[in-house]
Amino acid sequence: MTDFWAPPWPAVVLGAAGALGLGAWAVAATDPPGRLLTGLAALALALAAAFGALARPRLRADDDGLALRGLSGRRAWPWARVDAVRAVRMRRMGLPAAYLEVEVRDDGEDAHDGGERLLVLGRLELGTDPVEVAGALQDHRARAGRRSSGRLSGDRRSGERERPDGDEDDQEHDDPADGEEPGRGA
């Protein structure tokens, strides 16, 4: 079974339409500083829309490993090179936010800076809740671990959920700048 996640098409189309609108406004503007700023905003929105359209699917996972796609191509890691998968919840500007964090190790020849990477993906890149994606990735990783250890997928006892070492379900992080005490919800 293969799962994949990508930016939602309505967001990509809305970004492209916004880039066209801002581009037209930049051409029609008579104010040189306004023309420059509007043109830069149109360019940034067009690049974001192009990334959302071309880097699809953004994240793909199966029982063999996971793959991340960007503009420069696709990078893949087997589950043996994935050290941790977790969803991180925090508050940004007073609003709750969740991110998917995946710690991976690169192969020897492609490795740079120690060969370790932290992949951080948000809701817009994944098209769904990062907490759900973390659960799906942990399930794939657990199935791959059982397969490599010789246990079959029907080997799980009822009511028992296995977690690979180093994984965390969710972490609560509060932004001290939002005026709340750490550890206290709204």
MODELLER restraints for C-alpha pairs under 7 A, 6 or more apart:
rsr = mdl.restraints
at = mdl.atoms
rsr.add(forms.Gaussian(group=physical.xy_distance, feature=features.Distance(at['CA:1:A'], at['CA:62:A']), mean=5.95, stdev=0.5))
rsr.add(forms.Gaussian(group=physical.xy_distance, feature=features.Distance(at['CA:2:A'], at['CA:61:A']), mean=5.74, stdev=0.5))
rsr.add(forms.Gaussian(group=physical.xy_distance, feature=features.Distance(at['CA:2:A'], at['CA:62:A']), mean=4.52, stdev=0.5))
rsr.add(forms.Gaussian(group=physical.xy_distance, feature=features.Distance(at['CA:3:A'], at['CA:60:A']), mean=5.77, stdev=0.5))
rsr.add(forms.Gaussian(group=physical.xy_distance, feature=features.Distance(at['CA:3:A'], at['CA:61:A']), mean=5.30, stdev=0.5))
rsr.add(forms.Gaussian(group=physical.xy_distance, feature=features.Distance(at['CA:3:A'], at['CA:62:A']), mean=6.35, stdev=0.5))
rsr.add(forms.Gaussian(group=physical.xy_distance, feature=features.Distance(at['CA:4:A'], at['CA:57:A']), mean=6.08, stdev=0.5))
rsr.add(forms.Gaussian(group=physical.xy_distance, feature=features.Distance(at['CA:4:A'], at['CA:59:A']), mean=5.59, stdev=0.5))
rsr.add(forms.Gaussian(group=physical.xy_distance, feature=features.Distance(at['CA:4:A'], at['CA:60:A']), mean=4.18, stdev=0.5))
rsr.add(forms.Gaussian(group=physical.xy_distance, feature=features.Distance(at['CA:4:A'], at['CA:61:A']), mean=6.25, stdev=0.5))
rsr.add(forms.Gaussian(group=physical.xy_distance, feature=features.Distance(at['CA:5:A'], at['CA:57:A']), mean=5.69, stdev=0.5))
rsr.add(forms.Gaussian(group=physical.xy_distance, feature=features.Distance(at['CA:5:A'], at['CA:58:A']), mean=5.89, stdev=0.5))
rsr.add(forms.Gaussian(group=physical.xy_distance, feature=features.Distance(at['CA:5:A'], at['CA:59:A']), mean=5.24, stdev=0.5))
rsr.add(forms.Gaussian(group=physical.xy_distance, feature=features.Distance(at['CA:5:A'], at['CA:60:A']), mean=6.41, stdev=0.5))
rsr.add(forms.Gaussian(group=physical.xy_distance, feature=features.Distance(at['CA:5:A'], at['CA:126:A']), mean=4.92, stdev=0.5))
rsr.add(forms.Gaussian(group=physical.xy_distance, feature=features.Distance(at['CA:5:A'], at['CA:127:A']), mean=6.28, stdev=0.5))
rsr.add(forms.Gaussian(group=physical.xy_distance, feature=features.Distance(at['CA:6:A'], at['CA:56:A']), mean=5.75, stdev=0.5))
rsr.add(forms.Gaussian(group=physical.xy_distance, feature=features.Distance(at['CA:6:A'], at['CA:57:A']), mean=4.74, stdev=0.5))
rsr.add(forms.Gaussian(group=physical.xy_distance, feature=features.Distance(at['CA:6:A'], at['CA:58:A']), mean=4.81, stdev=0.5))
rsr.add(forms.Gaussian(group=physical.xy_distance, feature=features.Distance(at['CA:6:A'], at['CA:59:A']), mean=6.68, stdev=0.5))
rsr.add(forms.Gaussian(group=physical.xy_distance, feature=features.Distance(at['CA:6:A'], at['CA:125:A']), mean=5.89, stdev=0.5))
rsr.add(forms.Gaussian(group=physical.xy_distance, feature=features.Distance(at['CA:6:A'], at['CA:126:A']), mean=4.77, stdev=0.5))
rsr.add(forms.Gaussian(group=physical.xy_distance, feature=features.Distance(at['CA:6:A'], at['CA:127:A']), mean=5.43, stdev=0.5))
rsr.add(forms.Gaussian(group=physical.xy_distance, feature=features.Distance(at['CA:7:A'], at['CA:52:A']), mean=5.83, stdev=0.5))
rsr.add(forms.Gaussian(group=physical.xy_distance, feature=features.Distance(at['CA:7:A'], at['CA:124:A']), mean=5.61, stdev=0.5))
rsr.add(forms.Gaussian(group=physical.xy_distance, feature=features.Distance(at['CA:7:A'], at['CA:125:A']), mean=4.80, stdev=0.5))
rsr.add(forms.Gaussian(group=physical.xy_distance, feature=features.Distance(at['CA:7:A'], at['CA:126:A']), mean=5.48, stdev=0.5))
rsr.add(forms.Gaussian(group=physical.xy_distance, feature=features.Distance(at['CA:7:A'], at['CA:127:A']), mean=4.61, stdev=0.5))
rsr.add(forms.Gaussian(group=physical.xy_distance, feature=features.Distance(at['CA:8:A'], at['CA:127:A']), mean=5.21, stdev=0.5))
rsr.add(forms.Gaussian(group=physical.xy_distance, feature=features.Distance(at['CA:12:A'], at['CA:49:A']), mean=5.00, stdev=0.5))
rsr.add(forms.Gaussian(group=physical.xy_distance, feature=features.Distance(at['CA:12:A'], at['CA:52:A']), mean=5.83, stdev=0.5))
rsr.add(forms.Gaussian(group=physical.xy_distance, feature=features.Distance(at['CA:12:A'], at['CA:53:A']), mean=6.43, stdev=0.5))
rsr.add(forms.Gaussian(group=physical.xy_distance, feature=features.Distance(at['CA:15:A'], at['CA:45:A']), mean=5.96, stdev=0.5))
rsr.add(forms.Gaussian(group=physical.xy_distance, feature=features.Distance(at['CA:15:A'], at['CA:46:A']), mean=6.78, stdev=0.5))
rsr.add(forms.Gaussian(group=physical.xy_distance, feature=features.Distance(at['CA:15:A'], at['CA:49:A']), mean=5.24, stdev=0.5))
rsr.add(forms.Gaussian(group=physical.xy_distance, feature=features.Distance(at['CA:16:A'], at['CA:46:A']), mean=5.76, stdev=0.5))
rsr.add(forms.Gaussian(group=physical.xy_distance, feature=features.Distance(at['CA:16:A'], at['CA:49:A']), mean=5.53, stdev=0.5))
rsr.add(forms.Gaussian(group=physical.xy_distance, feature=features.Distance(at['CA:19:A'], at['CA:42:A']), mean=4.48, stdev=0.5))
rsr.add(forms.Gaussian(group=physical.xy_distance, feature=features.Distance(at['CA:19:A'], at['CA:43:A']), mean=6.82, stdev=0.5))
rsr.add(forms.Gaussian(group=physical.xy_distance, feature=features.Distance(at['CA:19:A'], at['CA:45:A']), mean=5.29, stdev=0.5))
rsr.add(forms.Gaussian(group=physical.xy_distance, feature=features.Distance(at['CA:19:A'], at['CA:46:A']), mean=5.18, stdev=0.5))
rsr.add(forms.Gaussian(group=physical.xy_distance, feature=features.Distance(at['CA:22:A'], at['CA:38:A']), mean=6.13, stdev=0.5))
rsr.add(forms.Gaussian(group=physical.xy_distance, feature=features.Distance(at['CA:22:A'], at['CA:39:A']), mean=6.86, stdev=0.5))
rsr.add(forms.Gaussian(group=physical.xy_distance, feature=features.Distance(at['CA:22:A'], at['CA:42:A']), mean=5.06, stdev=0.5))
rsr.add(forms.Gaussian(group=physical.xy_distance, feature=features.Distance(at['CA:23:A'], at['CA:39:A']), mean=5.86, stdev=0.5))
rsr.add(forms.Gaussian(group=physical.xy_distance, feature=features.Distance(at['CA:23:A'], at['CA:42:A']), mean=5.36, stdev=0.5))
rsr.add(forms.Gaussian(group=physical.xy_distance, feature=features.Distance(at['CA:26:A'], at['CA:35:A']), mean=4.64, stdev=0.5))
rsr.add(forms.Gaussian(group=physical.xy_distance, feature=features.Distance(at['CA:26:A'], at['CA:38:A']), mean=5.28, stdev=0.5))
rsr.add(forms.Gaussian(group=physical.xy_distance, feature=features.Distance(at['CA:26:A'], at['CA:39:A']), mean=5.26, stdev=0.5))
rsr.add(forms.Gaussian(group=physical.xy_distance, feature=features.Distance(at['CA:27:A'], at['CA:35:A']), mean=6.97, stdev=0.5))
rsr.add(forms.Gaussian(group=physical.xy_distance, feature=features.Distance(at['CA:29:A'], at['CA:35:A']), mean=5.52, stdev=0.5))
rsr.add(forms.Gaussian(group=physical.xy_distance, feature=features.Distance(at['CA:51:A'], at['CA:71:A']), mean=6.63, stdev=0.5))
rsr.add(forms.Gaussian(group=physical.xy_distance, feature=features.Distance(at['CA:54:A'], at['CA:71:A']), mean=6.90, stdev=0.5))
rsr.add(forms.Gaussian(group=physical.xy_distance, feature=features.Distance(at['CA:55:A'], at['CA:69:A']), mean=5.58, stdev=0.5))
rsr.add(forms.Gaussian(group=physical.xy_distance, feature=features.Distance(at['CA:55:A'], at['CA:70:A']), mean=5.03, stdev=0.5))
rsr.add(forms.Gaussian(group=physical.xy_distance, feature=features.Distance(at['CA:55:A'], at['CA:71:A']), mean=5.82, stdev=0.5))
rsr.add(forms.Gaussian(group=physical.xy_distance, feature=features.Distance(at['CA:56:A'], at['CA:69:A']), mean=6.79, stdev=0.5))
rsr.add(forms.Gaussian(group=physical.xy_distance, feature=features.Distance(at['CA:57:A'], at['CA:69:A']), mean=6.67, stdev=0.5))
rsr.add(forms.Gaussian(group=physical.xy_distance, feature=features.Distance(at['CA:58:A'], at['CA:68:A']), mean=5.71, stdev=0.5))
rsr.add(forms.Gaussian(group=physical.xy_distance, feature=features.Distance(at['CA:58:A'], at['CA:69:A']), mean=4.95, stdev=0.5))
rsr.add(forms.Gaussian(group=physical.xy_distance, feature=features.Distance(at['CA:58:A'], at['CA:70:A']), mean=6.91, stdev=0.5))
rsr.add(forms.Gaussian(group=physical.xy_distance, feature=features.Distance(at['CA:58:A'], at['CA:125:A']), mean=6.81, stdev=0.5))
rsr.add(forms.Gaussian(group=physical.xy_distance, feature=features.Distance(at['CA:58:A'], at['CA:126:A']), mean=6.81, stdev=0.5))
rsr.add(forms.Gaussian(group=physical.xy_distance, feature=features.Distance(at['CA:59:A'], at['CA:67:A']), mean=5.80, stdev=0.5))
rsr.add(forms.Gaussian(group=physical.xy_distance, feature=features.Distance(at['CA:59:A'], at['CA:68:A']), mean=4.73, stdev=0.5))
rsr.add(forms.Gaussian(group=physical.xy_distance, feature=features.Distance(at['CA:59:A'], at['CA:69:A']), mean=6.40, stdev=0.5))
rsr.add(forms.Gaussian(group=physical.xy_distance, feature=features.Distance(at['CA:60:A'], at['CA:66:A']), mean=5.58, stdev=0.5))
rsr.add(forms.Gaussian(group=physical.xy_distance, feature=features.Distance(at['CA:60:A'], at['CA:67:A']), mean=5.14, stdev=0.5))
rsr.add(forms.Gaussian(group=physical.xy_distance, feature=features.Distance(at['CA:60:A'], at['CA:68:A']), mean=6.55, stdev=0.5))
rsr.add(forms.Gaussian(group=physical.xy_distance, feature=features.Distance(at['CA:61:A'], at['CA:67:A']), mean=6.37, stdev=0.5))
rsr.add(forms.Gaussian(group=physical.xy_distance, feature=features.Distance(at['CA:61:A'], at['CA:137:A']), mean=6.89, stdev=0.5))
rsr.add(forms.Gaussian(group=physical.xy_distance, feature=features.Distance(at['CA:62:A'], at['CA:140:A']), mean=6.15, stdev=0.5))
rsr.add(forms.Gaussian(group=physical.xy_distance, feature=features.Distance(at['CA:63:A'], at['CA:140:A']), mean=5.17, stdev=0.5))
rsr.add(forms.Gaussian(group=physical.xy_distance, feature=features.Distance(at['CA:63:A'], at['CA:141:A']), mean=6.65, stdev=0.5))
rsr.add(forms.Gaussian(group=physical.xy_distance, feature=features.Distance(at['CA:63:A'], at['CA:143:A']), mean=6.48, stdev=0.5))
rsr.add(forms.Gaussian(group=physical.xy_distance, feature=features.Distance(at['CA:63:A'], at['CA:144:A']), mean=5.21, stdev=0.5))
rsr.add(forms.Gaussian(group=physical.xy_distance, feature=features.Distance(at['CA:64:A'], at['CA:78:A']), mean=5.83, stdev=0.5))
rsr.add(forms.Gaussian(group=physical.xy_distance, feature=features.Distance(at['CA:64:A'], at['CA:79:A']), mean=6.48, stdev=0.5))
rsr.add(forms.Gaussian(group=physical.xy_distance, feature=features.Distance(at['CA:64:A'], at['CA:144:A']), mean=6.57, stdev=0.5))
rsr.add(forms.Gaussian(group=physical.xy_distance, feature=features.Distance(at['CA:65:A'], at['CA:77:A']), mean=5.61, stdev=0.5))
rsr.add(forms.Gaussian(group=physical.xy_distance, feature=features.Distance(at['CA:65:A'], at['CA:78:A']), mean=4.02, stdev=0.5))
rsr.add(forms.Gaussian(group=physical.xy_distance, feature=features.Distance(at['CA:65:A'], at['CA:79:A']), mean=4.69, stdev=0.5))
rsr.add(forms.Gaussian(group=physical.xy_distance, feature=features.Distance(at['CA:66:A'], at['CA:76:A']), mean=5.73, stdev=0.5))
rsr.add(forms.Gaussian(group=physical.xy_distance, feature=features.Distance(at['CA:66:A'], at['CA:77:A']), mean=5.54, stdev=0.5))
rsr.add(forms.Gaussian(group=physical.xy_distance, feature=features.Distance(at['CA:66:A'], at['CA:78:A']), mean=6.44, stdev=0.5))
rsr.add(forms.Gaussian(group=physical.xy_distance, feature=features.Distance(at['CA:67:A'], at['CA:74:A']), mean=6.65, stdev=0.5))
rsr.add(forms.Gaussian(group=physical.xy_distance, feature=features.Distance(at['CA:67:A'], at['CA:75:A']), mean=5.48, stdev=0.5))
rsr.add(forms.Gaussian(group=physical.xy_distance, feature=features.Distance(at['CA:67:A'], at['CA:76:A']), mean=4.06, stdev=0.5))
rsr.add(forms.Gaussian(group=physical.xy_distance, feature=features.Distance(at['CA:67:A'], at['CA:77:A']), mean=6.27, stdev=0.5))
rsr.add(forms.Gaussian(group=physical.xy_distance, feature=features.Distance(at['CA:68:A'], at['CA:74:A']), mean=5.76, stdev=0.5))
rsr.add(forms.Gaussian(group=physical.xy_distance, feature=features.Distance(at['CA:68:A'], at['CA:75:A']), mean=5.34, stdev=0.5))
rsr.add(forms.Gaussian(group=physical.xy_distance, feature=features.Distance(at['CA:68:A'], at['CA:76:A']), mean=6.38, stdev=0.5))
rsr.add(forms.Gaussian(group=physical.xy_distance, feature=features.Distance(at['CA:69:A'], at['CA:75:A']), mean=6.34, stdev=0.5))
rsr.add(forms.Gaussian(group=physical.xy_distance, feature=features.Distance(at['CA:79:A'], at['CA:141:A']), mean=6.10, stdev=0.5))
rsr.add(forms.Gaussian(group=physical.xy_distance, feature=features.Distance(at['CA:81:A'], at['CA:104:A']), mean=5.67, stdev=0.5))
rsr.add(forms.Gaussian(group=physical.xy_distance, feature=features.Distance(at['CA:81:A'], at['CA:105:A']), mean=5.22, stdev=0.5))
rsr.add(forms.Gaussian(group=physical.xy_distance, feature=features.Distance(at['CA:82:A'], at['CA:103:A']), mean=5.93, stdev=0.5))
rsr.add(forms.Gaussian(group=physical.xy_distance, feature=features.Distance(at['CA:82:A'], at['CA:104:A']), mean=4.44, stdev=0.5))
rsr.add(forms.Gaussian(group=physical.xy_distance, feature=features.Distance(at['CA:82:A'], at['CA:105:A']), mean=6.51, stdev=0.5))
rsr.add(forms.Gaussian(group=physical.xy_distance, feature=features.Distance(at['CA:83:A'], at['CA:103:A']), mean=5.32, stdev=0.5))
rsr.add(forms.Gaussian(group=physical.xy_distance, feature=features.Distance(at['CA:83:A'], at['CA:104:A']), mean=5.69, stdev=0.5))
rsr.add(forms.Gaussian(group=physical.xy_distance, feature=features.Distance(at['CA:83:A'], at['CA:166:A']), mean=6.89, stdev=0.5))
rsr.add(forms.Gaussian(group=physical.xy_distance, feature=features.Distance(at['CA:84:A'], at['CA:102:A']), mean=5.70, stdev=0.5))
rsr.add(forms.Gaussian(group=physical.xy_distance, feature=features.Distance(at['CA:84:A'], at['CA:103:A']), mean=5.13, stdev=0.5))
rsr.add(forms.Gaussian(group=physical.xy_distance, feature=features.Distance(at['CA:84:A'], at['CA:166:A']), mean=5.59, stdev=0.5))
rsr.add(forms.Gaussian(group=physical.xy_distance, feature=features.Distance(at['CA:84:A'], at['CA:167:A']), mean=5.10, stdev=0.5))
rsr.add(forms.Gaussian(group=physical.xy_distance, feature=features.Distance(at['CA:85:A'], at['CA:101:A']), mean=5.92, stdev=0.5))
rsr.add(forms.Gaussian(group=physical.xy_distance, feature=features.Distance(at['CA:85:A'], at['CA:102:A']), mean=4.62, stdev=0.5))
rsr.add(forms.Gaussian(group=physical.xy_distance, feature=features.Distance(at['CA:85:A'], at['CA:103:A']), mean=6.61, stdev=0.5))
rsr.add(forms.Gaussian(group=physical.xy_distance, feature=features.Distance(at['CA:85:A'], at['CA:134:A']), mean=6.28, stdev=0.5))
rsr.add(forms.Gaussian(group=physical.xy_distance, feature=features.Distance(at['CA:85:A'], at['CA:138:A']), mean=6.68, stdev=0.5))
rsr.add(forms.Gaussian(group=physical.xy_distance, feature=features.Distance(at['CA:85:A'], at['CA:167:A']), mean=5.62, stdev=0.5))
rsr.add(forms.Gaussian(group=physical.xy_distance, feature=features.Distance(at['CA:86:A'], at['CA:100:A']), mean=6.02, stdev=0.5))
rsr.add(forms.Gaussian(group=physical.xy_distance, feature=features.Distance(at['CA:86:A'], at['CA:101:A']), mean=5.38, stdev=0.5))
rsr.add(forms.Gaussian(group=physical.xy_distance, feature=features.Distance(at['CA:86:A'], at['CA:102:A']), mean=6.57, stdev=0.5))
rsr.add(forms.Gaussian(group=physical.xy_distance, feature=features.Distance(at['CA:86:A'], at['CA:134:A']), mean=5.75, stdev=0.5))
rsr.add(forms.Gaussian(group=physical.xy_distance, feature=features.Distance(at['CA:86:A'], at['CA:167:A']), mean=6.17, stdev=0.5))
rsr.add(forms.Gaussian(group=physical.xy_distance, feature=features.Distance(at['CA:86:A'], at['CA:168:A']), mean=5.30, stdev=0.5))
rsr.add(forms.Gaussian(group=physical.xy_distance, feature=features.Distance(at['CA:86:A'], at['CA:169:A']), mean=5.71, stdev=0.5))
rsr.add(forms.Gaussian(group=physical.xy_distance, feature=features.Distance(at['CA:86:A'], at['CA:170:A']), mean=6.28, stdev=0.5))
rsr.add(forms.Gaussian(group=physical.xy_distance, feature=features.Distance(at['CA:87:A'], at['CA:98:A']), mean=6.64, stdev=0.5))
rsr.add(forms.Gaussian(group=physical.xy_distance, feature=features.Distance(at['CA:87:A'], at['CA:99:A']), mean=5.67, stdev=0.5))
rsr.add(forms.Gaussian(group=physical.xy_distance, feature=features.Distance(at['CA:87:A'], at['CA:100:A']), mean=4.64, stdev=0.5))
rsr.add(forms.Gaussian(group=physical.xy_distance, feature=features.Distance(at['CA:87:A'], at['CA:101:A']), mean=6.11, stdev=0.5))
rsr.add(forms.Gaussian(group=physical.xy_distance, feature=features.Distance(at['CA:87:A'], at['CA:130:A']), mean=6.23, stdev=0.5))
rsr.add(forms.Gaussian(group=physical.xy_distance, feature=features.Distance(at['CA:87:A'], at['CA:131:A']), mean=5.23, stdev=0.5))
rsr.add(forms.Gaussian(group=physical.xy_distance, feature=features.Distance(at['CA:87:A'], at['CA:134:A']), mean=5.83, stdev=0.5))
rsr.add(forms.Gaussian(group=physical.xy_distance, feature=features.Distance(at['CA:87:A'], at['CA:169:A']), mean=6.32, stdev=0.5))
rsr.add(forms.Gaussian(group=physical.xy_distance, feature=features.Distance(at['CA:87:A'], at['CA:170:A']), mean=5.01, stdev=0.5))
rsr.add(forms.Gaussian(group=physical.xy_distance, feature=features.Distance(at['CA:87:A'], at['CA:171:A']), mean=6.75, stdev=0.5))
rsr.add(forms.Gaussian(group=physical.xy_distance, feature=features.Distance(at['CA:88:A'], at['CA:98:A']), mean=5.50, stdev=0.5))
rsr.add(forms.Gaussian(group=physical.xy_distance, feature=features.Distance(at['CA:88:A'], at['CA:99:A']), mean=5.23, stdev=0.5))
rsr.add(forms.Gaussian(group=physical.xy_distance, feature=features.Distance(at['CA:88:A'], at['CA:100:A']), mean=6.31, stdev=0.5))
rsr.add(forms.Gaussian(group=physical.xy_distance, feature=features.Distance(at['CA:88:A'], at['CA:170:A']), mean=5.56, stdev=0.5))
rsr.add(forms.Gaussian(group=physical.xy_distance, feature=features.Distance(at['CA:88:A'], at['CA:171:A']), mean=4.99, stdev=0.5))
rsr.add(forms.Gaussian(group=physical.xy_distance, feature=features.Distance(at['CA:88:A'], at['CA:172:A']), mean=6.53, stdev=0.5))
rsr.add(forms.Gaussian(group=physical.xy_distance, feature=features.Distance(at['CA:89:A'], at['CA:97:A']), mean=5.73, stdev=0.5))
rsr.add(forms.Gaussian(group=physical.xy_distance, feature=features.Distance(at['CA:89:A'], at['CA:98:A']), mean=4.33, stdev=0.5))
rsr.add(forms.Gaussian(group=physical.xy_distance, feature=features.Distance(at['CA:89:A'], at['CA:99:A']), mean=6.53, stdev=0.5))
rsr.add(forms.Gaussian(group=physical.xy_distance, feature=features.Distance(at['CA:89:A'], at['CA:170:A']), mean=6.74, stdev=0.5))
rsr.add(forms.Gaussian(group=physical.xy_distance, feature=features.Distance(at['CA:89:A'], at['CA:171:A']), mean=5.88, stdev=0.5))
rsr.add(forms.Gaussian(group=physical.xy_distance, feature=features.Distance(at['CA:89:A'], at['CA:172:A']), mean=5.14, stdev=0.5))
rsr.add(forms.Gaussian(group=physical.xy_distance, feature=features.Distance(at['CA:89:A'], at['CA:173:A']), mean=6.01, stdev=0.5))
rsr.add(forms.Gaussian(group=physical.xy_distance, feature=features.Distance(at['CA:90:A'], at['CA:96:A']), mean=5.83, stdev=0.5))
rsr.add(forms.Gaussian(group=physical.xy_distance, feature=features.Distance(at['CA:90:A'], at['CA:97:A']), mean=5.37, stdev=0.5))
rsr.add(forms.Gaussian(group=physical.xy_distance, feature=features.Distance(at['CA:90:A'], at['CA:98:A']), mean=6.28, stdev=0.5))
rsr.add(forms.Gaussian(group=physical.xy_distance, feature=features.Distance(at['CA:90:A'], at['CA:172:A']), mean=5.96, stdev=0.5))
rsr.add(forms.Gaussian(group=physical.xy_distance, feature=features.Distance(at['CA:90:A'], at['CA:173:A']), mean=4.58, stdev=0.5))
rsr.add(forms.Gaussian(group=physical.xy_distance, feature=features.Distance(at['CA:90:A'], at['CA:174:A']), mean=5.17, stdev=0.5))
rsr.add(forms.Gaussian(group=physical.xy_distance, feature=features.Distance(at['CA:90:A'], at['CA:175:A']), mean=6.71, stdev=0.5))
rsr.add(forms.Gaussian(group=physical.xy_distance, feature=features.Distance(at['CA:91:A'], at['CA:97:A']), mean=5.65, stdev=0.5))
rsr.add(forms.Gaussian(group=physical.xy_distance, feature=features.Distance(at['CA:91:A'], at['CA:174:A']), mean=5.49, stdev=0.5))
rsr.add(forms.Gaussian(group=physical.xy_distance, feature=features.Distance(at['CA:91:A'], at['CA:175:A']), mean=5.58, stdev=0.5))
rsr.add(forms.Gaussian(group=physical.xy_distance, feature=features.Distance(at['CA:92:A'], at['CA:175:A']), mean=6.61, stdev=0.5))
rsr.add(forms.Gaussian(group=physical.xy_distance, feature=features.Distance(at['CA:93:A'], at['CA:178:A']), mean=6.03, stdev=0.5))
rsr.add(forms.Gaussian(group=physical.xy_distance, feature=features.Distance(at['CA:94:A'], at['CA:178:A']), mean=5.46, stdev=0.5))
rsr.add(forms.Gaussian(group=physical.xy_distance, feature=features.Distance(at['CA:98:A'], at['CA:122:A']), mean=6.80, stdev=0.5))
rsr.add(forms.Gaussian(group=physical.xy_distance, feature=features.Distance(at['CA:98:A'], at['CA:130:A']), mean=6.16, stdev=0.5))
rsr.add(forms.Gaussian(group=physical.xy_distance, feature=features.Distance(at['CA:99:A'], at['CA:120:A']), mean=6.54, stdev=0.5))
rsr.add(forms.Gaussian(group=physical.xy_distance, feature=features.Distance(at['CA:99:A'], at['CA:121:A']), mean=5.71, stdev=0.5))
rsr.add(forms.Gaussian(group=physical.xy_distance, feature=features.Distance(at['CA:99:A'], at['CA:122:A']), mean=4.76, stdev=0.5))
rsr.add(forms.Gaussian(group=physical.xy_distance, feature=features.Distance(at['CA:99:A'], at['CA:123:A']), mean=6.97, stdev=0.5))
rsr.add(forms.Gaussian(group=physical.xy_distance, feature=features.Distance(at['CA:99:A'], at['CA:130:A']), mean=5.59, stdev=0.5))
rsr.add(forms.Gaussian(group=physical.xy_distance, feature=features.Distance(at['CA:100:A'], at['CA:120:A']), mean=5.58, stdev=0.5))
rsr.add(forms.Gaussian(group=physical.xy_distance, feature=features.Distance(at['CA:100:A'], at['CA:121:A']), mean=5.12, stdev=0.5))
rsr.add(forms.Gaussian(group=physical.xy_distance, feature=features.Distance(at['CA:100:A'], at['CA:122:A']), mean=6.31, stdev=0.5))
rsr.add(forms.Gaussian(group=physical.xy_distance, feature=features.Distance(at['CA:100:A'], at['CA:130:A']), mean=5.19, stdev=0.5))
rsr.add(forms.Gaussian(group=physical.xy_distance, feature=features.Distance(at['CA:100:A'], at['CA:134:A']), mean=6.44, stdev=0.5))
rsr.add(forms.Gaussian(group=physical.xy_distance, feature=features.Distance(at['CA:101:A'], at['CA:118:A']), mean=6.61, stdev=0.5))
rsr.add(forms.Gaussian(group=physical.xy_distance, feature=features.Distance(at['CA:101:A'], at['CA:119:A']), mean=5.56, stdev=0.5))
rsr.add(forms.Gaussian(group=physical.xy_distance, feature=features.Distance(at['CA:101:A'], at['CA:120:A']), mean=4.71, stdev=0.5))
rsr.add(forms.Gaussian(group=physical.xy_distance, feature=features.Distance(at['CA:101:A'], at['CA:121:A']), mean=6.70, stdev=0.5))
rsr.add(forms.Gaussian(group=physical.xy_distance, feature=features.Distance(at['CA:102:A'], at['CA:118:A']), mean=5.74, stdev=0.5))
rsr.add(forms.Gaussian(group=physical.xy_distance, feature=features.Distance(at['CA:102:A'], at['CA:119:A']), mean=5.03, stdev=0.5))
rsr.add(forms.Gaussian(group=physical.xy_distance, feature=features.Distance(at['CA:102:A'], at['CA:120:A']), mean=6.67, stdev=0.5))
rsr.add(forms.Gaussian(group=physical.xy_distance, feature=features.Distance(at['CA:103:A'], at['CA:117:A']), mean=5.80, stdev=0.5))
rsr.add(forms.Gaussian(group=physical.xy_distance, feature=features.Distance(at['CA:103:A'], at['CA:118:A']), mean=4.66, stdev=0.5))
rsr.add(forms.Gaussian(group=physical.xy_distance, feature=features.Distance(at['CA:103:A'], at['CA:119:A']), mean=6.35, stdev=0.5))
rsr.add(forms.Gaussian(group=physical.xy_distance, feature=features.Distance(at['CA:104:A'], at['CA:116:A']), mean=5.82, stdev=0.5))
rsr.add(forms.Gaussian(group=physical.xy_distance, feature=features.Distance(at['CA:104:A'], at['CA:117:A']), mean=5.30, stdev=0.5))
rsr.add(forms.Gaussian(group=physical.xy_distance, feature=features.Distance(at['CA:104:A'], at['CA:118:A']), mean=6.48, stdev=0.5))
rsr.add(forms.Gaussian(group=physical.xy_distance, feature=features.Distance(at['CA:105:A'], at['CA:115:A']), mean=5.44, stdev=0.5))
rsr.add(forms.Gaussian(group=physical.xy_distance, feature=features.Distance(at['CA:105:A'], at['CA:116:A']), mean=4.46, stdev=0.5))
rsr.add(forms.Gaussian(group=physical.xy_distance, feature=features.Distance(at['CA:105:A'], at['CA:117:A']), mean=6.23, stdev=0.5))
rsr.add(forms.Gaussian(group=physical.xy_distance, feature=features.Distance(at['CA:106:A'], at['CA:115:A']), mean=4.86, stdev=0.5))
rsr.add(forms.Gaussian(group=physical.xy_distance, feature=features.Distance(at['CA:106:A'], at['CA:116:A']), mean=6.19, stdev=0.5))
rsr.add(forms.Gaussian(group=physical.xy_distance, feature=features.Distance(at['CA:122:A'], at['CA:130:A']), mean=6.53, stdev=0.5))
rsr.add(forms.Gaussian(group=physical.xy_distance, feature=features.Distance(at['CA:123:A'], at['CA:129:A']), mean=5.62, stdev=0.5))
rsr.add(forms.Gaussian(group=physical.xy_distance, feature=features.Distance(at['CA:123:A'], at['CA:130:A']), mean=5.93, stdev=0.5))
rsr.add(forms.Gaussian(group=physical.xy_distance, feature=features.Distance(at['CA:142:A'], at['CA:163:A']), mean=6.80, stdev=0.5))
rsr.add(forms.Gaussian(group=physical.xy_distance, feature=features.Distance(at['CA:142:A'], at['CA:164:A']), mean=6.40, stdev=0.5))
rsr.add(forms.Gaussian(group=physical.xy_distance, feature=features.Distance(at['CA:143:A'], at['CA:153:A']), mean=6.67, stdev=0.5))
rsr.add(forms.Gaussian(group=physical.xy_distance, feature=features.Distance(at['CA:146:A'], at['CA:152:A']), mean=6.49, stdev=0.5))
rsr.add(forms.Gaussian(group=physical.xy_distance, feature=features.Distance(at['CA:146:A'], at['CA:153:A']), mean=6.91, stdev=0.5))
rsr.add(forms.Gaussian(group=physical.xy_distance, feature=features.Distance(at['CA:174:A'], at['CA:182:A']), mean=5.48, stdev=0.5))
rsr.add(forms.Gaussian(group=physical.xy_distance, feature=features.Distance(at['CA:174:A'], at['CA:183:A']), mean=6.58, stdev=0.5))
rsr.add(forms.Gaussian(group=physical.xy_distance, feature=features.Distance(at['CA:176:A'], at['CA:182:A']), mean=6.58, stdev=0.5))
